[in-house]
Structure formats: C-alpha cells, structure tokens
Amino acid sequence: MAFEGLAERLQATLQKIKGKGKVSEADVKEMMREVRMALLEADVNFKVVKSFVNRVKERAVGQEVLESLTPGQQVIKVVKEELTELMGGDASKIDMSKKPPTVIMMVGLQGAGKTTTSGKLANYLRKKHNKKPLMAAADVYRPAAVDQLETLGRELQLPVYSKGTDANPVDIAREAVEEAKETHQDIVFIDTAGRLHIDETLMEELQQIKEVTQPDEILLVVDAMTGQDAVNVAESFNDRLGLTGVVLTKLDGDSRGGAALSIRSVTETPIKFIGTGEKLDALEEFHPDRMASRILGMGDVLSLIEKAQTNVDEKKAKELEDKFRSMSFTFDDFLEQLGQVKQMGPLDELIGMLPGANKMKGMKNLEVDDKQLVFVEAIIQSMTKQERESPEIINASRKKRIAAGSGTSVQKVNQLLKQFNEMKKMMKQMTNMQKGKKKGQMKFPFM
C-alpha cells in the first residue's frame, strides 16, 4: 500500500505514547520530532510538515489532552484529525452540472495516466452513478493517445468522439460537447494533450479548450510516484487553469505518499480520486478520514464494506451463511467464494483495510501473492465432484492424483484440506456466535 514507510514510522511513534496515563510536554515534543522526520522522509513538502507539526503540538499540549482520562489516546485522536484535515477534511465529489452534459477536462503531464484515468472515471460514474459518458480524444500530438482512448472505449463499451490526429484539439473539444448534447450523454471527458514538462504552448491550448467548453471540472492527473514534483506540477497547472480537483495515480506502487499529503495543502485543490492498480475498475473516491485511519493502522472498514457490497451477491452470501450453520459448505462453495473475493481487489490491499492488520500475528511484513489463489483453484478443480462435496473421502492415492492434476504437491493438497476444515469449524462458530463470545481468526489459504 502507499504510505507504507510513513505508516510504519507513525504507528511505531504513536504506540509509545498510546498507553500513557500521563503525557508531558516533553513527551509530545519527542513524539513530534519523530513525526516530523517520518513526514519529511515520505517526501511531504517541508512547509506542510512544519505547519502540521505546529498544529498537532499546540493541540496535544492543550487542555483537551492533558485533562482527559486517556491522554495517550487523545494525542492519537488529535494526530488523526489533523492528518485528515491536511488531506482535505471531507471527501470531495464530482461537481455535476444542473444542465447536462457535465464537462470534465482531464489535464496533466505525459505519462501520468490521463487517458487510462479518463476511461476509469467514465466507467466509475457509469457504474456507480448511472451516468452516460462520452470520451473525447483531444490529444492529437501523440498518435497512440487517440488509439488508446478508442481501444478503452471498445473495451468499456463507451462512445468516443475522435477526429484522428489532424484536427485542431480546441475544435475537437467544442464539437464533442455539441455531440454529447445531441446524443443526450450526461458527461463529456476531454482527454487533453500532455508534455514531458510544462510549456507555454500546451498551457495556451488548454486555456483555449477551457474557454470554448466552460468545463464543470478541471481534473489534474498526477503520478504519485513522482513525489514532490507532483506538487510543483499541480501548482503550475492550478495557477494557469484553476484546477477543481486532482486524481492521484499509481498510489498502489512504491510511492512514499508525500504528494497526497502535500497537494491539498499547497494548492488548496482537493484530491477527488486515487488510482489503486492497472485494472479499469481500480479507482476509488478519495476519503481523507479513511486514508488517515489506514496510515495510522486503524484500518478502513467502510471502504472494505463498500467493496464487498459492490462485488458480493447478497443472496449468495445468505445461502453461504446457511451452509456454514449446517456444516454443508463444500469446495464448490469455496471456489465460488474465492471468485467473489478476487473481484474485490488484491488481497494485500483488502488486508490493509483491516484495523490493526499489521499488528496481527503473522500479518506483519506479510506478502500476499494473489497468484497463490490460482494454485488453490487448480487443486479444487482437479478434484472430482464427489471429492469436492465430501473431502473426507480424499485418501493418499486421491491426493497424489489431485497434486499431479493441479501441478502442485501432496503437501499443498494436505495444507488446503487442513485449512478448509479449520475454516469450516471457525465459520460455524462465527455464524452461531453470541455477542461477547471470543471470535476465531480467519486464515487465508497458503499464508
């Protein structure tokens, strides 16, 4: 996950103060020194760090902390609130026009992921808000950009307005808006040209497109992995165009996360969406409070629930619960369940949303390889129908056959059978559990 280094440092620092029954000014000063170092190492703008540290320090040595019953926890609450505020406070949504179509101008440097993000966002608004988007290919300088947008359109089954690479980008943008009005499309995404760096010609063209289309949103697409440069790019675009929002891409990569913590503060432009992977549904609304919780190891249960609601069939979930209660859960059910979990996204991302996951035994530094699920599926698919329904009949010779058929080993087959039985017992306990009873601990296969 993004912010990994920052999260580890902050969590370790806050852990020292968490259980303290009494917090002195010296404690707070020492903690804030470590917080400052953690933020600077994460590539957060130094002015932003200074302002953040001063605000937390001021509140942490105030009456609300020193006079509270649990001052250590109160300090953590202050850090979370200030971290949330730093990233924008409340989530910022797309500003939809009262008179369709809503015009969204996508801007940014070359390679930031504008074209892919246009497709992802169009797909997101169609699925989540039932909108009818039109994408306009206004980047005529990079031939691949027009082809890429048209390919995305075919893949997502979304219309694309394109006039090739010989037309004027300003004309393309204006005509695309007219086309959307005539065809009753709700939203127009204008995929504009980028450069390897900001130049005057690019900015003048973008200003002309802004003038003729009067966009409701001007979204800057920034690669989170460029760190502090992302903030400089955001400042330049904001000064010339007046940005309404930012989309941070590659936040799933090896980024230190400083851009996300600095952009909002430096440009006063909200981060509206974050890209969390390469797939066309790997885009999330940016919730500052949820991200602050994840950074501080408090999990992000709301996002996890939303993912589950989007990808898990409620009727099937109810049937599954009944099967667990009656202990009639089979490997076929397990296979179906694996499919639903895979649709929710990478496993390490899902685990990262669980409160305190990094502190759970065996979870720290756990590298979850989604490819391992392929082996689990292969083992189950190598079983006969009878074996999937009654695993207890799987003897030594059957295990050898299943291992050979799945390209794995007898040891892996044994491991899966053992974990399957443990999971059945645990899930039966959980579904029958009364409030207050001890909960079981769920294991993922091959972990």
N, C-alpha and C positions, 0 to 999 in steps of 0.2 A: 504494500500500500504506500501511497505518497505520505510524506511526513514521517517515514519510519524512524529515521535517526532522531528527528526532533521529538517525536512521541516518546521514544525510549528515554531520552535525556530528561524531558519534562516530568514523565511519570516517576523516574527514579528520584528526582529532586523533590517532588511533591510528597512522595511516600515518606520521606524523612520527617516531614512536618505534620503529616496526616493525623497521627495518633496523639499528638502533643496536647496535654491538658492545659498547658500554659505556653503562650507564644510571645517571645520578647521581640523588641525592635531589632536586636542583633540577629535573631533567628530569621526574621523577614529579610534583613539586609543580605545575609549569607545566601538565602534561597534565591533572591532576585539577582544576585551576581551570577549564579548558575543558570537561571532562566535567560539572562541577557546573553551569555555565551552560547547557549543552545539555539537561540533565535538567530544570532549572527552566523553561526555555523550552518544553519538551514538556509542561508542566503537571504534573510529578511533585511530590507532596507534599514540602514543604521538609525535614521531619523525616526522611523516607525518603532524600532526597538526601544529607543530612548523614551519616546512618548508612552509606550505601553508599560514599560518597567516603572516609570514615574507614577502612572495612574494606579497600577496594582499596589505599589509600595504605599502610596497615600491612603488607599482604602484598607490595606492589610494592617496598618498600624493605627487605624481609627477605632472608634468605639464599637462599631458593628462586629469587629473581630475580637478585640481584646476583652469585651464584656460578654461574649457568647459562651455557651456551655461547652461547645466543641470548637475552640479557636482554630485548631489544625484543619478541620473540615471546612470551616468558614473561609480560610485562606484559599483553599482549593476552589470553593464556590466563586470567590472574587476573581481568581485566575480564569475560570471557565467563562464567566460573564464578560470579562474584558477581552478575552480571546474571541468570543462570539461577536462582540461589538467591533473588534478590529477587522473581522471579515465581512462586516456589513450589517450585523444585527439580525434583521428579519430577511427571509428569503425574498428575492425579487423576481417577479413573474414577467412574462412577455406582455407588453402593452398592446392589446388588441384594439384595432380601430373600430369605432362605432359604425363606420360606413365601410364595409369591405370593398376591396381587399386590404388586408394589413400588409404593409410593405416592410420587409426586413432586408436591410443591406448588410451583407457579410463582408468584412474587411480584415486585412492582416497581411503579414509578410509571406513571401513564397515559402512553402514547406511547413506552414503552421497547421495545415489541415482544414482550410476553409471549405474546399469542395466537399470533402467527406462529411464535415460537420454540417454543411447545408443539407445533405441527404439525411443525416442522423436526426437533425432537428425537425425537418419536414416529416419524417417518419414518426417521430415522437409526438408531434402535435396532431397528426392524423389519428394515431392510436389512442392517445391519452385524452385529446380534446375534440375528437371527431371533426377535424378541420380538413379542408380540401386544398392542399398546397400546389403551387406551380413553381418550378425552379427555372431561373433564367441564367443562361451561360454567357456572362458578360466579360469573362477573361479570355480575350481573343489573342493575347500575345503568347500564350503557352498552349499550342495546339492540343496537347494531351489533356488540358483542363476541360475543354469542350467535350472531348470524347469521354472523359472520366465522369462528367455530370450526366451525359446521356446514358452511359452504362449504369450508373447509380439509379437513374430514372427507370430503366428497364427492370433492374433488379428489385426495386421497391414498388414497381408498377405505379409510378408517379409521373405526371406530364412535365416535360422540359421544353422551354422556349429557347430555340437556338437558331442563329443565322450564320453559323460557321465562324471562320476566323477573319473574314474580310470586312465584316460590318463594323460600324462605329459602336463602341461599348455604351455610350450615352443613349444612342438610338435604340439599342437592344433593350436597355433597362426601361426606357419610356414605353416602348411597344409591348414589352412583357406585362406591364401594369395594365395597359389597354386590353390586351389579350385576356388577362385574368378577369377584368370587368365583364367582357363579352361572354366568357365561358363560366362565369359565376364561381370562380375559385376564391377561397377565403383569404389565402395568404400567398404572397409572392416573395420568393427568396432570390435576391440578386447576388450571384456569385461573382464578385469583382476580381480584378487582377491584383496580383501581389508582386513584389520585387524582393530581391535578396536583401535589400536595405531600403530605407525610406528615401524617396527622391521627389523633387518638385513636380515633375511631370505626372507621376502617379497621384499625388495629392490633388492636383488641379482637376484631373479626370474624375476622381472620387467626389470632389466638391460639385462638379457639374452633374454627376449622377444623383447626388443628394438634392440638387436644385430642381431637376426635372421630375423626380419621383416622390419628393417630400416623404421620406421614409418614417414609419412609426418607430422603428428600432434601427439603430446602427450598432451591430454587434462585432466587436473585435475578437478574432480568433487568435489565441496566443498559445504557443508551445510551452507548457510548464517547465520543460527540461532546460529551457534557455535561462532559467533563474532570474537574476537581477536585470538582464537585458530585456526581459518581458515587461518589466515596469517602465523602462525607458521607451520601449515601443508604444506601450499604452499611453504614456504621456504625450508623445508626438502625435498619435492619431487623435487623441482627445482634444488637443489644442486646435487642430485643423478642422475636425469634423463634428466634435461634440458627441462623444460616444454615449449610448444609453445602456450598454452592458458589455460584459466580457464572457467569452467561453474559453475555459482553460482545457487544452487537450493534453494527452499523454500524462495525465495525473496518476496513471497506474504504473508509470515507468519509474526509473531510478532517479526521480526528481527529489530535491531537498524540500520542496514545498514553499520556499520563501516567496515565490511570485504570488501565490494565493493569499498570503498574509500581508503582502505589501500593496498590491494593485488597488484594492479598495481604498486604502488609506491615502495613497499618493494621488490617485486620480479622482477619488470620490465617485468612481464608476462601479456599480455592483457587479459581482460575478454572478451570472444567471444560470449557467450550466457548466458541468465538468464532463470531459470525455474520460471514460474509465476502461477503454480497451478498443480493439480494432473492429469488433462486430458492429453492425449497423444499429443495434439496439443498446450499445454500450455508451449511453449518455444519460446523465442524471441532473435533475434540478439541484442547484447548489443551496444547501441549508447551512448557514454559518453555525447555528447552535448544534446541529448534528455532527458537523465536522469537528467542532471544538470538543465535543464528547469523545469522538474517536481518537483525537490527538491525545487526550488526557486519559485514555484507557477506560472510558465509561461506556464504550460500545455505541451502536447506532441501531437500536431495536426498531425504531419507526421505519427506517429505510428497509430493514430486513423484512418487516411485516408487509410493506408496500410491494417489495419484490415477490413475496410469497402470494399476495393477493392477485398480482398480475399474472403469475405463472402457474399457480396451483389450482386445480379444479376442485371447488368446494365439495361437490357431490362425491367425487372420488376420495377426497380427504375423509369424509364422514364414513364411507364404506370401509376405508382403511382402518379407521378407529374401531369400528365394529369387529373387524377381523382380528385386530390386536387383542381386544377384550376376550374373544372366543378362542384365541391362540390358533386361528386358522390362516394366519398370514403365511404366504408361500414365497418362493423365489421369483415367481412371475410377478407378484405384487411388488417385490423388492426391485425388480428390473424396471417396472413402471415408475416407481418412486424415484429411482436414480435418474430417469429421463427428466422428471419434473425438477429435480434439484439442479441438474445440469443447465436447464433453461434459465435458472435464476442468476447464473453467472459463475465466475471462477470460485472454487471452494475457499481459497485463501482469503478472497475478498469477503465472502459470507462469514467466515470465522472471525475476521477482523471486526465485524459488526457486533459480535457478542461481547457484552460487558465483561471486562477483565479477562478476555480470552488469552492475552499474552501472559497472564499470571497463572493460568490453569496448568496443572501438571502435564508435562509433555507438549504443551502448546507453544512454549517459548522457543523461538528460532525454528518453529516447525515449517518445513517447506512442503506445501501441499501440491502434489503433482496431479493435475486433472487427468493426465494420461493413464494413471493407475486405474481410473474408473473403467477404462477400455478393457483392462485385464479382468476386472470384476465382471463386466458384461460378457466377455468371451467365455469365462468359466461357466456362468449361468446358462449361456446359450449352448454350451457343449453338453449340458445335462439333458436327459430325456424328460418328457412331460411328467412322467411318474416320479422321477428324481426331484424335479422342481417342486412338486406338490408334497412329496414325502421324503425329505432329505435324510431321514434316519435309515433309509434302505441303502445309502451310498457306502458300500464296503470298499476294501482295499483295491480290488480289481476295477471297480467302477471309477475310483479316484484316479487310477492310472490312465484310464481311457479319457476321462474329463480333462486331465492335465495335458495329455497329448493333443486332444482336440482343440484346446484353447491356447496352446503354445506356451503354457506356464509349467509349474511344477506341482507335485503332490503336496509339497509343503504349503504352497499358496492356496490350493484347494482346501486343505485342512484348516488353514487360517481363516478362510472365508466362512466355512461351515461353523467354526467355533464362534466367530463374531456374529454370524447370523442368529445362532441360538441365544447368545448373550443379549443381542438386541431385542429379540422376541420377548425374553423374560423381562428386560428392562422396560420396554414399551407397555407391556401388560401392567406392570407396577405403576407406570406413569399415568396410564389412562384410568386406572382404578384408584389413583391416589386421592386421599382426602387432604384438605388444606392443612399445611403444617407438617405433613409427613416428609421424610427425607427423600430427595429426588435422586434418581440414578444419573449416571454420567454417560452421555452418548458417545460411542466410538464410531469413527469413520473407517470403512474398510481399508486395510493396508496402511494404517498410520501407526 
